[in-house]
Amino acid sequence: MKEEKRSTSGRTMLGGLFFIAGLIVALIVGWVVFPKVLYSQKTQPMNFSHAAHEDSACEDCHYFLPDGSYSGTPGIENCRQCHEEPMTDSEQERILVEEYIQKDREIPWLVYGWQPDNVYFSHAPHQAAELECVQCHRDVTADEEKLPILYENRWTGYSKSTMKMVECEKCHAERGASNACQTCHK
Amino acid sequence: MSDNGHTQSGVLYGMAIDLDKCTGCMACSVACQAENNISFRPDESNKLRSITWMEVYYLDNGAEHPDYRFSYLPRPCMHCNAPHHSPCTFVCPVNATVRDEATGIVGHIYPRCIGCRYCMVACPYHARDFNWWDPAWPEPMEQMLSPKVSTRMRGVVEKCSFCSHRLNAARSKAYLDGLEMSEVTYTPACVEACPSQAIAFGNLLDEHSEVARLAKSERAFRLLSKLNTEPKVYYLSRHPWLHNLANASL
């Protein structure tokens, strides 16, 4: 009788061990392996150092157009104003001048927060509401030498840092901004 | 909320179409088609299958010559202002179509639409169309689509948006210029295209706006006003037969 009981508890122990081992494996797969597999890492076509451009103001490249829209990702016309000819021995600057400016090609920058086609976003009302740039964008003033890697979701094609609708809605609700559909959808 | 179920706001966009000025040229319809990336079929003859946001109807008084009279009637979405709900927003099971009480615009969000077509049945004006196929354009036209309006996919309903993307653009400029949002005016594509300037658009609550003045005109009437859908699109005509036809039995 006693022996039988011991053997049952031994089996329970063994089962518990298997359960815990399985749980740990599942957690590693779910928290470490799957996210690594899900996101592919993409690098920009060339590097841009915000730190090297500290002598210019943000508005030299990131500015509003008179019609209220935003300039968006800076084009090579912005770069050309200073980099018609190389100013330094930098390899990245050589690429910029020879591959893009002299050939009149736009740099195919990857956008970290690319939104789906049915989303309308305008910077103007957000600036009017006195939001800081870093509330949505990464802080590039902190001596950023190298552009970060873009994590692209293999499944959906979206960047990992693309803002989700729930974040937009939450901030709009908190600040009393309109959450009507066509405010953000087109 | 006020007594009639609307949130108080200083803006209520509406339209007034003068049928006495309309020549039936269909420039409004074409401009709408181009502005809003509306696709078309190789054969557009079956109007139950084709998509038109701004339909132009040909109406007559049914009399024999010499009493025969006819008129054209451009018909966008009426953006019904009935208390609490428009007919379409009332029946939508997934909140894909919702009226924005701050502007009066009835919007429709395509990715949320499940294609049940209740709204098409509910709409007394046939202002809604269903995408039976994925949109397609002949070879060079796909390059000419407007990035300001997203294209729809197969299986969703679409309709006139009062060019709300133009409102968003106008508001962006107003924010930069430091204007009040209630002062913002904009012009939908159909209004811009009309060569006889038969269509007026603006804020119905602004007493000085042209559309508010026209809406109070003696010539003004609305389609099926007996249904109490309170359309925000007003028509103007000096012909009594048109007034009667607008409220004839369905």
Interface residues (C-beta under 8 A of the other chain):
Chain A: F64 D67 G68 S69 P116 D117 N118 Y120 S122 A124 P125 Q127 A128 S178 A180 C181 Q182 T183 H185 K186
Chain B: V98 D100 E101 A102 T103 I105 G107 H108 I109 Y110 P111 K148 V149 S150 T151 S161 S164 H165 L167 N168 A169 A170 R171 S172 K173 A174 Y175 L176 D177
